Amino acid sequence: MVAIAEPLCYREGVPKVVASANIALVKYWGKRETELNLPAAGSLSLTLDALRTETEVELSSGSEDTLELDGTAVSGKALSRTREFLDEIRRRSGRHEHARVVSRNHFPSAAGLASSASGFAALAVAAARAFGLEATEDELSELARLGSGSAARSIHGGFVRMHAGTRADGKDAIARPFLGSMLELSAAIAVVKAGEKEVSSRDGMELTQETSPYHQSWIELVDRDLLAAEHALTEGDFERLAEVTEGSCLAMHGNAMSARPGIIYFAPVTLWAIDRVRRLRASGTPVMFTVDAGPHVVAFTLREHLPRVAEVLSEHRDIDRVLTSGPGFGARVVTSEAG
Ligand code: 2P0
């Protein structure tokens, strides 16, 4: 029996999977189908090395699946989502055992920092392995998507392109690496002092698509932004990428703010940080901002400018800390059964 607080690496014989969260440059906000969690449009992200989740899945003789996150047994919504996910793994593998899932985030959970992306990507790889389910990268991405749309992207490293697909069974709603970028971006993540977000991405998306008068325009914009962002990456055109990335972020938030009741993820300091990023860019530093479903601001820049960008963003008392990160790898097993 392993104590809950014991580090993951002490569970001998259980492979550990690491996945990194990703931050989208062209955002995902809306679904074409909720049962299979199919996105209404594509998206484009960068997987970030510093935002890691480690997960172990062990088959158990118990009568139900258990989940421990950061040393604490989890119940409620997070546990039911994990169990539903494991039900699908059982269905596909033809096995019936329950599982013990132990997971640890190396960044603040549930604060709008994409922990469901790294969490479900790591869980997909770890659970497939534990249940002996052979899966290609496309299948792992599809599986991760069932847990969380953005998790499909965290199966891969670097820049990643999520495809909305058209099939009803969702087999083509998967992410693949986007190769050929002439830009290598790093990120400074300004973590705002705040508790858990009030509206989850899932609920926020649903309310937005049901009530925002701009939702259809937003969905149509995504395809144009994807083309423009991919072109900017292959041309190494930082300015153009900044225009598209910031535009996609603001359009997503504008759409969410236009829901009834409007969803406001920004805190006052979010606007302060956006202003600082734009001032830095105007004075010659290549940097662009994006904001997910929370108040934190992610500034993408080139590696050599990262210290300066992080320094500027840490100057406000409502910024708790600034994390810095280079591009990350895709989800992978880091310890084998041999230990
Ligand atoms: C993104 N977000 O592209 C967007 C931008 C948040 C803001 O994907 O319902 O947790 O599980 O598919 O993946 C967060 O949404 O939503 C997200 P579900 P998910 O990164």
Boltz pocket constraint, residues with backbone or C-beta under 6 A from the ligand:
constraints:
  - pocket:
      binder: B
      contacts: [[A, 22], [A, 23], [A, 24], [A, 26], [A, 27], [A, 28], [A, 29], [A, 37], [A, 43], [A, 116], [A, 117], [A, 145], [A, 147], [A, 148], [A, 149], [A, 150], [A, 151], [A, 201], [A, 202], [A, 205], [A, 291], [A, 292], [A, 293]]
      max_distance: 6.0
